[in-house]
Amino acid sequence: MLSKTNATACLNVAAAVLRTLSEDRLLSSR
């Protein structure tokens, strides 16, 4: 089972990745 710190870190990384992917899509769609 993941500890709270690890889970939070994973969520932060996932959020950053999603943000980067969405930004890349917006930039490439223009």
MMTF fields as JSON, N, C-alpha, C and O atoms, coordinates in Angstrom:
{
  "mmtfVersion": "1.0.0",
  "mmtfProducer": "UNKNOWN",
  "numBonds": 119,
  "numAtoms": 120,
  "numGroups": 30,
  "numChains": 1,
  "numModels": 1,
  "chainsPerModel": [1],
  "groupsPerChain": [30],
  "chainIdList": ["A"],
  "bondAtomList": [4, 2, 8, 6, 12, 10, 16, 14, 20, 18, 24, 22, 28, 26, 32, 30, 36, 34, 40, 38, 44, 42, 48, 46, 52, 50, 56, 54, 60, 58, 64, 62, 68, 66, 72, 70, 76, 74, 80, 78, 84, 82, 88, 86, 92, 90, 96, 94, 100, 98, 104, 102, 108, 106, 112, 110, 116, 114],
  "bondOrderList": [1, 1, 1, 1, 1, 1, 1, 1, 1, 1, 1, 1, 1, 1, 1, 1, 1, 1, 1, 1, 1, 1, 1, 1, 1, 1, 1, 1, 1],
  "groupList": [{"groupName": "MET", "atomNameList": ["N", "CA", "C", "O"], "elementList": ["N", "C", "C", "O"], "formalChargeList": [0, 0, 0, 0], "bondAtomList": [1, 0, 2, 1, 3, 2], "bondOrderList": [1, 1, 2], "singleLetterCode": "M", "chemCompType": "L-PEPTIDE LINKING"}, {"groupName": "LEU", "atomNameList": ["N", "CA", "C", "O"], "elementList": ["N", "C", "C", "O"], "formalChargeList": [0, 0, 0, 0], "bondAtomList": [1, 0, 2, 1, 3, 2], "bondOrderList": [1, 1, 2], "singleLetterCode": "L", "chemCompType": "L-PEPTIDE LINKING"}, {"groupName": "SER", "atomNameList": ["N", "CA", "C", "O"], "elementList": ["N", "C", "C", "O"], "formalChargeList": [0, 0, 0, 0], "bondAtomList": [1, 0, 2, 1, 3, 2], "bondOrderList": [1, 1, 2], "singleLetterCode": "S", "chemCompType": "L-PEPTIDE LINKING"}, {"groupName": "LYS", "atomNameList": ["N", "CA", "C", "O"], "elementList": ["N", "C", "C", "O"], "formalChargeList": [0, 0, 0, 0], "bondAtomList": [1, 0, 2, 1, 3, 2], "bondOrderList": [1, 1, 2], "singleLetterCode": "K", "chemCompType": "L-PEPTIDE LINKING"}, {"groupName": "THR", "atomNameList": ["N", "CA", "C", "O"], "elementList": ["N", "C", "C", "O"], "formalChargeList": [0, 0, 0, 0], "bondAtomList": [1, 0, 2, 1, 3, 2], "bondOrderList": [1, 1, 2], "singleLetterCode": "T", "chemCompType": "L-PEPTIDE LINKING"}, {"groupName": "ASN", "atomNameList": ["N", "CA", "C", "O"], "elementList": ["N", "C", "C", "O"], "formalChargeList": [0, 0, 0, 0], "bondAtomList": [1, 0, 2, 1, 3, 2], "bondOrderList": [1, 1, 2], "singleLetterCode": "N", "chemCompType": "L-PEPTIDE LINKING"}, {"groupName": "ALA", "atomNameList": ["N", "CA", "C", "O"], "elementList": ["N", "C", "C", "O"], "formalChargeList": [0, 0, 0, 0], "bondAtomList": [1, 0, 2, 1, 3, 2], "bondOrderList": [1, 1, 2], "singleLetterCode": "A", "chemCompType": "L-PEPTIDE LINKING"}, {"groupName": "CYS", "atomNameList": ["N", "CA", "C", "O"], "elementList": ["N", "C", "C", "O"], "formalChargeList": [0, 0, 0, 0], "bondAtomList": [1, 0, 2, 1, 3, 2], "bondOrderList": [1, 1, 2], "singleLetterCode": "C", "chemCompType": "L-PEPTIDE LINKING"}, {"groupName": "VAL", "atomNameList": ["N", "CA", "C", "O"], "elementList": ["N", "C", "C", "O"], "formalChargeList": [0, 0, 0, 0], "bondAtomList": [1, 0, 2, 1, 3, 2], "bondOrderList": [1, 1, 2], "singleLetterCode": "V", "chemCompType": "L-PEPTIDE LINKING"}, {"groupName": "ARG", "atomNameList": ["N", "CA", "C", "O"], "elementList": ["N", "C", "C", "O"], "formalChargeList": [0, 0, 0, 0], "bondAtomList": [1, 0, 2, 1, 3, 2], "bondOrderList": [1, 1, 2], "singleLetterCode": "R", "chemCompType": "L-PEPTIDE LINKING"}, {"groupName": "GLU", "atomNameList": ["N", "CA", "C", "O"], "elementList": ["N", "C", "C", "O"], "formalChargeList": [0, 0, 0, 0], "bondAtomList": [1, 0, 2, 1, 3, 2], "bondOrderList": [1, 1, 2], "singleLetterCode": "E", "chemCompType": "L-PEPTIDE LINKING"}, {"groupName": "ASP", "atomNameList": ["N", "CA", "C", "O"], "elementList": ["N", "C", "C", "O"], "formalChargeList": [0, 0, 0, 0], "bondAtomList": [1, 0, 2, 1, 3, 2], "bondOrderList": [1, 1, 2], "singleLetterCode": "D", "chemCompType": "L-PEPTIDE LINKING"}],
  "groupTypeList": [0, 1, 2, 3, 4, 5, 6, 4, 6, 7, 1, 5, 8, 6, 6, 6, 8, 1, 9, 4, 1, 2, 10, 11, 9, 1, 1, 2, 2, 9],
  "groupIdList": [1, 2, 3, 4, 5, 6, 7, 8, 9, 10, 11, 12, 13, 14, 15, 16, 17, 18, 19, 20, 21, 22, 23, 24, 25, 26, 27, 28, 29, 30],
  "secStructList": [7, 7, 7, 2, 2, 2, 2, 2, 2, 2, 2, 2, 2, 2, 2, 2, 2, 2, 2, 2, 2, 2, 2, 2, 2, 2, 2, 2, 2, 7],
  "xCoordList": [0.844, 0.0, 0.882, 1.873, 0.504, 1.297, 1.071, -0.029, 2.126, 1.991, 1.362, 1.286, 0.909, 0.245, 1.189, 0.779, 2.447, 3.413, 3.598, 3.597, 3.759, 3.95, 2.717, 2.835, 1.54, 0.309, 0.205, -0.166, 0.535, 0.471, 1.47, 1.164, 2.663, 3.689, 3.222, 3.398, 2.629, 2.144, 1.059, 1.036, 0.155, -0.912, -0.326, -0.769, 0.676, 1.301, 1.958, 1.844, 2.642, 3.302, 2.259, 2.421, 1.192, 0.145, -0.486, -0.747, -0.728, -1.331, -0.405, -0.854, 0.893, 1.857, 1.895, 1.95, 1.866, 1.897, 0.644, 0.724, -0.513, -1.757, -1.739, -2.169, -1.23, -1.166, -0.257, -0.591, 0.879, 1.824, 1.2, 1.32, 0.527, -0.087, -1.173, -1.245, -2.014, -3.092, -2.519, -3.03, -1.449, -0.835, -0.241, -0.371, 0.416, 0.995, -0.109, 0.067, -1.237, -2.333, -2.875, -3.146, -3.033, -3.549, -2.583, -3.005, -1.285, -0.296, -0.262, -0.16, -0.346, -0.245, -1.529, -1.495, -2.661, -3.93, -4.056, -4.858, -3.277, -3.396, -2.794, -2.813],
  "yCoordList": [-1.2, 0.0, 1.255, 1.335, 2.217, 3.435, 4.319, 4.389, 4.985, 5.922, 7.212, 7.439, 8.057, 9.29, 10.166, 10.784, 10.211, 11.057, 10.552, 11.341, 9.24, 8.678, 8.918, 9.26, 8.742, 8.94, 10.392, 10.666, 11.322, 12.744, 13.06, 13.806, 12.497, 12.744, 12.206, 12.86, 11.02, 10.423, 11.302, 11.514, 11.818, 12.675, 13.946, 14.411, 14.507, 15.733, 15.471, 16.284, 14.344, 14.001, 13.793, 14.273, 13.081, 12.823, 14.137, 14.329, 15.036, 16.327, 17.115, 17.741, 17.08, 17.811, 17.23, 17.969, 15.897, 15.245, 15.598, 15.92, 15.536, 15.857, 17.3, 17.601, 18.2, 19.609, 19.781, 20.516, 19.107, 19.216, 18.676, 19.284, 17.522, 16.926, 17.841, 18.05, 18.386, 19.253, 20.515, 20.992, 21.061, 22.257, 21.941, 22.733, 20.778, 20.394, 20.255, 20.668, 19.678, 19.501, 20.858, 21.076, 21.774, 23.099, 23.819, 24.453, 23.717, 24.401, 23.785, 24.506, 22.465, 21.801, 21.992, 21.939, 22.213, 22.355, 23.752, 23.959, 24.709, 26.068, 26.196, 27.279],
  "zCoordList": [0.0, 0.0, 0.0, 0.726, -0.82, -0.91, 0.302, 0.85, 0.704, 1.816, 1.309, 0.102, 2.237, 1.827, 1.004, 0.022, 1.414, 0.693, -0.729, -1.673, -0.888, -2.23, -3.09, -4.267, -2.509, -3.275, -3.731, -4.873, -2.832, -3.191, -4.287, -5.217, -4.181, -5.199, -6.545, -7.573, -6.543, -7.795, -8.405, -9.618, -7.56, -8.067, -8.662, -9.712, -7.983, -8.492, -9.838, -10.756, -9.959, -11.226, -12.315, -13.437, -11.984, -12.976, -13.428, -14.616, -12.483, -12.828, -13.744, -14.705, -13.441, -14.268, -15.675, -16.658, -15.769, -17.083, -17.876, -19.062, -17.221, -17.923, -18.402, -19.516, -17.54, -17.91, -19.129, -20.058, -19.121, -20.24, -21.52, -22.584, -21.41, -22.6, -23.157, -24.368, -22.287, -22.754, -23.385, -24.398, -22.784, -23.356, -24.72, -25.654, -24.842, -26.128, -27.178, -28.324, -26.787, -27.749, -28.179, -29.36, -27.216, -27.56, -28.498, -29.465, -28.207, -29.047, -30.439, -31.432, -30.524, -31.827, -32.633, -33.862, -31.959, -32.675, -33.279, -34.19, -32.785, -33.307, -34.697, -35.281]
}
